[in-house]
Amino acid sequence: MNTYHPVPRLFGDDFRERPHEAYDRLRAAGPVAWAEIAEGVHALVVTSWTTARALLADPDFSRDPAHWSAVADNRIPAELAYMVIPGVQRAEGRVHERLRRALEECLAGIDAHETRARVQRDSRMLIQRFAARGHADLMREYAEPVVALAFTELLGCPPETADSLRDAVHALTAAEPDATLGWTDLADILRDTIRTKKKTPGTDLTSFLLAHPAALSEEETVGQLASLIVLGAAPTAAWIGSTLHALLTEPAYASQLVGGAVTLRTALNETLSVRCPVANSSVHYARRPKTVHGVRVPQGVPVLISHAATGLDPGRPGRGDALDRSHLAWSAGIHRCPAPGLATSIAEAAIENAVDALWDLSAPISTVAGKHGPFMHCPAHVGVFFSPPQEHGLEDEQEDEQGVRTRRSGMNTPGRVL
């Protein structure tokens, strides 16, 4: 039963099944409107692109959750642990400058080509696990694990921790009741990794951060790594799943890609615009009571940017152009995502391999509600049918010296995706 609430709820079964109804109500209420993000927890949500862009640069707002009244009163709901994860995205002033510089300089040391090759290798391994069945859930069996493996390797965590990292991140971003436990598990894995890398450094982000002249403490390093994997892994997996789902369920979208009218990177950009994997995030807090577009913003109340709504805002400049990049999926200003290129490389390689190896993907097995919590936006499942490998020669593929397949089929062959 669809129960009416005084303000839209961005959680629960009704929201998962009909998220558009909540966003329609928010937009009708104005560019900034009240919503409920957990039982009894209210926040303001920005649905206007122009308002969001201005707020992201407004010095009267802070990203530090210490300004949240729930933190001061020690009454943070367990399911909203995502909102208080430490790291550069919550820091301010000189602390932010120091942490941001360290993170950006260490990310610059990551070999993008090697990362792409690893994603291609891992994606082939995952596909081989279900290829003989002729059906799979490309969200749970492919998008989520391939990203978990990529970030495990990026951070230098032991490979066997990939599933635990994925579960911890999922609990946090899905705003589940065990989100606090997810944070504890994630922090423990990262602390163990840090202690290992102090003894035996490698060519991974953890080792680079530990060696950086900024001299981060252990807790600062945990925060940097945690924010990268929580704000990077979950959205990237959702990005992959949403793009694959669109290829399967929207013939016009798929035909443009398969027919060569647009590139995969353009298709990925289009997903960020109209199916943004980060639904509501970039949480801000007014340093003092403030009025935004006629709405009074009290001090101590979270203000979320609805990336899912701003991408579809009719007032967004340039919307409708396939090459338009005015969306706010990467945020903006000093807290803009520090690694959009890395996330794009992972998503692009994963989707290429899936469409190429499973070249005759057909419609989803079933239609299910999306994974629409207050923070992430993507299908809960992407069920597909395809021909087993012996029917289309997957086992005969050749690899070059870098482990990259030389065979290419589905991406450039009309009619083979659907």
C-alpha positions as CSV (number, residue, x, y, z in Angstrom):
1,M,0.0,0.0,0.0
2,N,1.3,3.4,-0.9
3,T,1.0,5.5,2.3
4,Y,1.0,9.3,2.1
5,H,3.5,11.2,4.2
6,P,3.6,15.0,4.8
7,V,7.0,15.2,3.0
8,P,8.6,12.8,0.5
9,R,10.4,9.8,2.0
10,L,13.7,8.9,0.3
11,F,13.8,5.4,1.8
12,G,11.5,2.4,2.2
13,D,9.6,0.1,-0.2
14,D,7.4,2.9,-1.8
15,F,10.5,4.9,-2.7
16,R,12.4,1.9,-4.1
17,E,9.4,1.1,-6.3
18,R,8.4,4.6,-7.3
19,P,11.3,7.0,-6.7
20,H,10.1,9.4,-9.4
21,E,7.0,10.2,-7.3
22,A,9.2,11.5,-4.5
23,Y,11.3,13.6,-6.8
24,D,8.2,15.0,-8.5
25,R,6.9,16.1,-5.1
26,L,10.2,17.6,-4.2
27,R,10.4,19.5,-7.5
28,A,6.9,20.8,-7.2
29,A,7.7,22.1,-3.7
30,G,10.5,24.3,-5.1
31,P,14.2,24.2,-5.8
32,V,14.8,23.4,-2.1
33,A,12.4,21.2,-0.2
34,W,12.0,19.1,2.9
35,A,12.3,15.3,2.8
36,E,12.6,12.4,5.2
37,I,15.9,10.5,4.7
38,A,15.4,8.0,7.6
39,E,12.7,7.3,10.1
40,G,12.1,10.7,11.9
41,V,15.2,12.3,10.3
42,H,14.5,15.3,8.0
43,A,16.7,17.1,5.6
44,L,16.5,19.7,2.9
45,V,17.0,18.5,-0.7
46,V,18.1,20.6,-3.6
47,T,16.5,19.6,-6.9
48,S,17.4,22.7,-9.0
49,W,20.6,22.6,-11.0
50,T,21.2,26.4,-10.7
51,T,20.6,26.3,-6.9
52,A,22.8,23.2,-6.5
53,R,25.7,24.8,-8.5
54,A,25.5,28.0,-6.3
55,L,25.3,26.0,-3.0
56,L,28.4,24.0,-3.9
57,A,30.4,27.2,-4.0
58,D,28.7,29.0,-1.1
59,P,31.1,29.7,1.8
60,D,28.1,30.0,4.2
61,F,27.8,26.2,4.0
62,S,30.1,23.5,5.4
63,R,30.7,19.9,4.5
64,D,31.8,19.1,8.1
65,P,29.1,16.9,9.8
66,A,30.2,18.4,13.1
67,H,27.7,21.1,12.2
68,W,24.9,18.5,12.1
69,S,22.8,18.7,15.3
70,A,22.5,14.9,15.4
71,V,26.3,14.7,15.8
72,A,26.3,17.2,18.6
73,D,23.5,15.3,20.4
74,N,25.0,11.9,19.7
75,R,21.9,10.6,18.0
76,I,23.0,9.7,14.5
77,P,20.8,6.9,13.2
78,A,22.8,3.8,12.5
79,E,21.6,3.6,8.9
80,L,23.0,7.1,8.2
81,A,26.6,6.3,9.1
82,Y,27.4,7.2,5.4
83,M,27.0,10.8,6.3
84,V,29.7,11.0,8.9
85,I,32.5,8.9,7.3
86,P,35.7,10.9,7.8
87,G,38.0,12.0,4.9
88,V,38.8,14.9,2.6
89,Q,35.2,15.4,1.5
90,R,34.3,16.5,5.1
91,A,37.4,18.6,5.8
92,E,37.7,22.4,5.6
93,G,40.3,25.1,5.2
94,R,44.0,24.2,5.5
95,V,43.2,20.6,6.6
96,H,41.2,20.1,3.4
97,E,44.0,21.6,1.3
98,R,46.6,19.3,2.9
99,L,44.5,16.2,2.5
100,R,43.3,17.0,-1.0
101,R,46.8,17.7,-2.2
102,A,48.1,14.4,-0.8
103,L,45.2,12.4,-2.3
104,E,45.5,14.0,-5.8
105,E,49.3,13.6,-5.9
106,C,49.0,10.0,-4.8
107,L,46.3,9.2,-7.3
108,A,48.5,10.7,-10.0
109,G,50.9,7.9,-9.3
110,I,48.4,5.2,-10.2
111,D,49.0,3.6,-13.6
112,A,45.7,4.0,-15.5
113,H,46.7,1.5,-18.2
114,E,47.6,-1.1,-15.6
115,T,44.3,-0.4,-13.8
116,R,42.4,-0.9,-17.0
117,A,44.2,-4.2,-17.8
118,R,43.4,-5.5,-14.3
119,V,39.7,-4.7,-14.8
120,Q,39.7,-6.5,-18.1
121,R,41.4,-9.5,-16.4
122,D,39.0,-9.5,-13.5
123,S,36.0,-9.1,-15.7
124,R,36.9,-12.1,-17.8
125,M,37.4,-14.1,-14.7
126,L,33.9,-13.1,-13.4
127,I,32.3,-13.8,-16.7
128,Q,33.8,-17.3,-16.8
129,R,32.1,-18.1,-13.5
130,F,28.6,-17.8,-15.0
131,A,29.2,-18.0,-18.8
132,A,28.3,-21.7,-19.1
133,R,24.8,-21.1,-17.5
134,G,23.6,-18.8,-20.2
135,H,22.1,-16.3,-17.7
136,A,23.4,-14.0,-15.0
137,D,22.6,-11.1,-12.7
138,L,25.0,-8.5,-14.1
139,M,24.6,-6.3,-11.0
140,R,25.3,-8.7,-8.2
141,E,27.6,-11.1,-10.2
142,Y,29.5,-8.6,-12.3
143,A,29.2,-4.9,-11.7
144,E,29.6,-5.0,-8.0
145,P,32.4,-7.6,-7.7
146,V,34.4,-6.2,-10.6
147,V,34.5,-2.8,-9.0
148,A,35.2,-4.3,-5.6
149,L,38.2,-6.2,-7.0
150,A,39.4,-3.0,-8.8
151,F,39.4,-0.9,-5.6
152,T,40.9,-3.7,-3.5
153,E,43.9,-3.7,-5.9
154,L,44.0,0.1,-6.1
155,L,44.2,0.4,-2.3
156,G,46.5,-2.6,-1.9
157,C,44.1,-4.6,0.3
158,P,44.5,-8.4,0.3
159,P,42.4,-9.9,-2.6
160,E,40.4,-12.0,-0.1
161,T,39.0,-8.9,1.5
162,A,37.1,-7.9,-1.7
163,D,33.8,-9.4,-0.7
164,S,34.0,-8.0,2.8
165,L,34.8,-4.5,1.4
166,R,31.9,-4.8,-1.0
167,D,29.5,-5.8,1.8
168,A,30.7,-3.0,4.1
169,V,30.3,-0.3,1.3
170,H,26.9,-1.7,0.4
171,A,25.6,-1.4,4.0
172,L,26.8,2.2,4.2
173,T,25.5,3.4,0.8
174,A,22.2,1.5,1.0
175,A,21.5,3.1,4.4
176,E,20.9,-0.3,5.9
177,P,20.4,-0.9,9.6
178,D,23.8,-2.4,9.9
179,A,25.6,0.5,8.3
180,T,27.5,1.3,11.5
181,L,28.8,-2.3,11.5
182,G,29.7,-1.8,7.8
183,W,31.8,1.2,8.8
184,T,33.6,-0.8,11.6
185,D,34.4,-3.7,9.2
186,L,35.7,-1.3,6.5
187,A,37.9,0.7,9.0
188,D,39.3,-2.6,10.4
189,I,40.3,-3.9,6.9
190,L,41.9,-0.5,6.1
191,R,43.8,-0.4,9.4
192,D,45.2,-3.9,8.8
193,T,46.2,-2.9,5.2
194,I,47.9,0.3,6.5
195,R,50.0,-1.7,9.1
196,T,51.0,-4.2,6.4
197,K,52.0,-1.5,3.9
198,K,54.1,0.3,6.6
199,K,56.2,-2.9,6.7
200,T,56.0,-3.8,3.1
201,P,55.2,-0.9,0.8
202,G,53.9,-1.5,-2.8
203,T,52.8,0.4,-5.8
204,D,49.3,1.1,-4.4
205,L,47.4,4.1,-3.0
206,T,47.9,3.1,0.6
207,S,51.7,2.9,0.2
208,F,51.7,6.2,-1.7
209,L,49.7,8.0,1.0
210,L,51.9,6.6,3.8
211,A,55.0,7.9,2.0
212,H,53.6,11.3,1.1
213,P,55.3,14.4,2.6
214,A,52.0,15.5,4.2
215,A,52.7,12.9,6.9
216,L,49.1,11.7,7.3
217,S,48.3,10.0,10.6
218,E,46.9,6.5,10.6
219,E,43.4,7.7,11.2
220,E,43.7,10.4,8.4
221,T,44.9,7.6,6.1
222,V,41.9,5.5,7.0
223,G,39.6,8.4,6.3
224,Q,41.2,9.1,2.9
225,L,41.0,5.5,1.8
226,A,37.5,5.0,3.2
227,S,36.1,8.1,1.5
228,L,37.7,7.0,-1.8
229,I,36.2,3.5,-1.7
230,V,32.8,4.5,-0.3
231,L,32.3,7.5,-2.6
232,G,34.0,5.8,-5.5
233,A,33.3,2.0,-5.5
234,A,29.5,2.1,-5.0
235,P,28.8,4.8,-7.5
236,T,31.0,3.2,-10.1
237,A,29.3,-0.2,-9.7
238,A,25.9,1.6,-9.9
239,W,27.2,3.4,-13.0
240,I,28.1,0.1,-14.7
241,G,24.8,-1.6,-13.8
242,S,22.7,1.4,-14.8
243,T,24.4,1.6,-18.2
244,L,24.1,-2.1,-18.9
245,H,20.4,-2.0,-17.8
246,A,19.7,0.9,-20.2
247,L,21.4,-1.0,-23.1
248,L,19.1,-3.9,-22.5
249,T,15.8,-2.1,-21.9
250,E,16.0,1.0,-24.1
251,P,16.3,0.0,-27.8
252,A,16.9,3.6,-29.0
253,Y,19.7,4.0,-26.5
254,A,21.3,0.7,-27.5
255,S,21.0,1.2,-31.2
256,Q,22.9,4.5,-31.0
257,L,25.8,2.8,-29.3
258,V,25.8,-0.4,-31.4
259,G,25.3,1.5,-34.6
260,G,28.3,3.8,-33.9
261,A,26.3,7.0,-33.5
262,V,27.8,7.5,-30.1
263,T,30.8,6.2,-28.2
264,L,30.7,4.1,-25.0
265,R,32.1,7.1,-23.2
266,T,29.3,9.3,-24.4
267,A,26.8,6.7,-23.3
268,L,28.4,6.6,-19.9
269,N,28.2,10.4,-19.7
270,E,24.5,10.2,-20.6
271,T,24.0,7.8,-17.7
272,L,25.5,10.3,-15.4
273,S,23.1,12.9,-16.7
274,V,19.7,11.1,-16.6
275,R,20.4,8.1,-14.3
276,C,22.9,9.5,-11.9
277,P,24.2,6.7,-9.7
278,V,24.7,9.1,-6.8
279,A,21.1,10.0,-6.0
280,N,21.4,12.4,-3.1
281,S,24.7,13.4,-1.6
282,S,27.2,16.3,-1.3
283,V,25.8,16.9,2.1
284,H,26.1,20.5,3.4
285,Y,25.3,22.3,6.6
286,A,24.5,26.0,7.1
287,R,27.1,27.6,9.4
288,R,24.3,29.9,10.5
289,P,20.5,30.2,9.7
290,K,20.2,31.1,6.0
291,T,17.4,31.6,3.4
292,V,17.8,29.9,0.0
293,H,15.2,30.6,-2.6
294,G,12.7,31.6,0.1
295,V,13.3,28.5,2.2
296,R,14.7,29.0,5.6
297,V,17.7,26.7,6.2
298,P,18.2,26.2,9.9
299,Q,21.6,25.7,11.3
300,G,22.4,22.0,12.0
301,V,20.1,20.5,9.3
302,P,21.6,18.5,6.5
303,V,21.2,19.9,3.0
304,L,21.6,17.2,0.3
305,I,22.2,17.9,-3.4
306,S,19.9,15.6,-5.4
307,H,22.1,14.6,-8.3
308,A,19.3,12.4,-9.6
309,A,17.0,15.4,-9.8
310,T,19.4,18.1,-10.9
311,G,20.4,16.0,-14.0
312,L,16.8,16.0,-15.1
313,D,16.1,19.7,-14.3
314,P,14.6,21.4,-17.3
315,G,16.5,24.5,-16.4
316,R,19.9,22.8,-16.6
317,P,22.0,24.4,-19.3
318,G,22.8,22.4,-22.4
319,R,20.7,19.4,-21.4
320,G,19.8,17.3,-24.4
321,D,23.2,17.4,-26.1
322,A,24.8,14.0,-25.9
323,L,28.2,15.6,-25.3
324,D,26.9,17.9,-22.6
325,R,28.8,17.6,-19.3
326,S,27.0,20.1,-17.2
327,H,25.7,17.4,-14.9
328,L,26.9,17.5,-11.3
329,A,27.5,13.8,-10.9
330,W,31.2,14.6,-10.1
331,S,30.0,17.4,-7.8
332,A,31.8,20.8,-8.3
333,G,34.1,23.3,-6.6
334,I,36.8,22.3,-4.1
335,H,35.0,19.1,-3.2
336,R,34.7,17.8,-6.8
337,C,35.5,14.1,-7.2
338,P,39.3,13.7,-7.3
339,A,39.3,10.7,-9.7
340,P,36.7,10.9,-12.4
341,G,39.2,9.6,-15.0
342,L,39.9,6.5,-12.9
343,A,36.2,5.7,-12.4
344,T,35.5,6.2,-16.1
345,S,38.4,3.8,-17.0
346,I,37.0,1.1,-14.7
347,A,33.4,1.5,-15.9
348,E,34.4,1.6,-19.6
349,A,36.6,-1.5,-19.4
350,A,33.9,-3.5,-17.5
351,I,31.1,-2.6,-19.9
352,E,33.2,-3.3,-23.0
353,N,34.1,-6.7,-21.8
354,A,30.6,-7.6,-20.8
355,V,29.0,-6.6,-24.1
356,D,31.9,-8.1,-26.1
357,A,32.0,-11.5,-24.3
358,L,28.2,-11.8,-24.0
359,W,27.5,-10.4,-27.4
360,D,23.9,-11.5,-27.7
361,L,22.5,-10.3,-24.4
362,S,18.7,-10.4,-24.4
363,A,16.0,-8.7,-22.2
364,P,16.2,-8.9,-18.4
365,I,14.8,-12.1,-16.8
366,S,12.6,-10.0,-14.6
367,T,11.8,-6.4,-13.8
368,V,12.6,-5.5,-10.1
369,A,12.6,-2.4,-8.0
370,G,15.7,-0.3,-8.1
371,K,18.2,0.0,-5.4
372,H,16.9,3.4,-4.5
373,G,17.9,4.4,-1.1
374,P,18.6,8.0,-0.2
375,F,22.2,7.9,-1.5
376,M,22.5,5.5,-4.4
377,H,20.4,5.0,-7.5
378,C,20.6,1.9,-9.7
379,P,18.9,-1.4,-10.5
380,A,18.9,-3.9,-7.7
381,H,19.4,-6.6,-10.4
382,V,20.2,-6.8,-14.1
383,G,19.1,-10.2,-15.1
384,V,20.1,-11.3,-18.6
385,F,20.1,-14.3,-21.0
386,F,22.9,-15.0,-23.5
387,S,24.4,-17.8,-25.5
388,P,26.9,-20.0,-23.6
389,P,30.5,-19.7,-24.7
390,Q,30.7,-22.8,-26.9
391,E,27.9,-21.3,-29.0
392,H,29.9,-18.1,-30.0
393,G,33.5,-19.1,-29.6
394,L,34.4,-17.3,-26.4
395,E,36.9,-20.0,-25.5
396,D,38.8,-19.3,-28.7
397,E,39.7,-15.7,-27.8
398,Q,43.3,-14.8,-28.0
399,E,45.2,-12.4,-25.6
400,D,48.1,-10.2,-26.4
401,E,51.1,-9.8,-24.1
402,Q,49.2,-7.3,-21.8
403,G,46.2,-9.7,-21.3
404,V,43.9,-7.6,-23.5
405,R,41.5,-9.5,-25.8
406,T,42.0,-9.0,-29.5
407,R,38.5,-10.2,-30.4
408,R,35.9,-7.5,-30.6
409,S,32.4,-8.2,-31.7
410,G,29.2,-6.9,-30.0
411,M,30.2,-3.3,-29.4
412,N,30.4,-2.5,-33.1
413,T,28.1,-5.0,-34.7
414,P,24.5,-3.7,-35.2
415,G,21.8,-5.9,-33.7
416,R,23.9,-7.9,-31.4
417,V,23.3,-6.2,-28.1
418,L,19.6,-6.8,-27.9
